[in-house]
Amino acid sequence: MPVEGVRRPAWAEISRDALAHNVRALKAVLGDSLLCAVVKANGYGHGAQLAAKAALEGGADLLAVAIVDEGIELRGAGVSAPILLLAEIPPDTIADALSHSLTLTIGSVEGARAAVKYANQLGGLHRVHLKVDTGMGRMGVDPDEVGAALDVLLGASTIDLDGVYTHFSVADGSSGDDRAFTRAQIERFNDVVERMAARGVRPRYVHLANSAGALGYPEARQSMARVGLALYGYLPDAWLASALEAAGATLRPALTLRARVVAVRRLDAGERPSYGRRRALERVATVATVPFGYADGYPRRLFEAGAEVLIKGRRYPLAGVVTMDQLLVDCGDDVVEPGDDVVLLGRQGDEEITAEEWAQLANTITWEILCGIGARVPRVLVD
């Protein structure tokens, strides 16, 4: 297990109330559709166990992860809710998945045969979801091969075909082309579901929508939606806010990154702090050292992009290149002392720095920012 820096003044606060609030907000949009909380990648950087338990307490119906080990971790933490694996797994890991009551994704005819083989060896009844590739081009049964996969699965007494789903590739896009492609994916998927129904196959869970699909495409809110980014308080794109507004709902970021100043020094104008001596101080300044670096998930490129941190409710720029374990902050002539609270992501006073702000500065996406928070940063559940 990765070592957490519990003896270091830097940590992530995870708000149970915010996660529960976001579940309720999303369920207000979904109506009768169930909500599957996606807690893969260590709960999008929030801590998988914390996120999973808080989401379930808030009303989530199911959970989803990416790999077998993530599901086993949750089972070891006492989570008994259904857990869906969001990818077809290697055959030699199927027995472990099934023995921990994880729901398999079937993404190929060969995968269907492997699932049946190991389910028969273990005995009992094991849940699977059939994934159909409607245009993502990454994983899933081709619509023309669904019949062959069904022949394998339906012929096994140890398999419960509990769900069928697909995954959108551009549901967050607002362009005409993106919206047309998403609607085409919905049509392809619905055609598959209709052909399954003609064979008398009607899985309990029929799901297409990720966060963007759930918010932007009401027709995609079928029996369930898989919600990832929105669960943690962020929209995939600003245009998707209208669905929440119509439901009288809002999202709240669930994570705050905090640290404390560990050193302060007064540097002369012209001095160039940190590696590379990349930027000279324009005036005499108080420079504060903060124990958080790129190994903890603070992107190195944020220095050149003009990132700031919050101290005493004010924004301060970085004074030099981000290092592996520390940041240097230009506090000007303000009084800053060791032990002062620093907010890297989150709100302090009237100011707020969001993961969206970091993503824009770093020319990346919000998902990458959140998932990039390092393993050695302790996650602390608050409220």
Buried (B, 14 or more C-beta within 10 A) or exposed (E): EEEBBEEBBBBBBBBBEBBBBBBEBBBBBBEEBBBBBBBBBBBBBBBBBBBBBBBBEBEBBBBBBBBBEBBBBBBEEEBEBBBBBBBBBEBEBBBBBBBBBBBBBBBBBEBBBBBBBBBBEEEEEBBBBBBBBBBBEEBBBEBEBBBBBBEBBBEBEBBBBBBBBBBBBBBBBEEEEBBEBBBEBBEBBBBBBEBBEEEEBEBBBBBBBBBBBBBBBBEBBBBBBBBBBBBBBBBBBEBBBEBBEEBEBEBBBBBBBBBBBBEBEEBEEEBBBBEEEEBEBEEEBBBBBBBBBBBBBBBBBBBBBEBBBBBBEBEBBBBBBBBEBBBBBBBBEEEBEEEBBBBBBBBBEEBBBBBBBBBBBBEBBBBBBBBBBBBBBBBBBEE
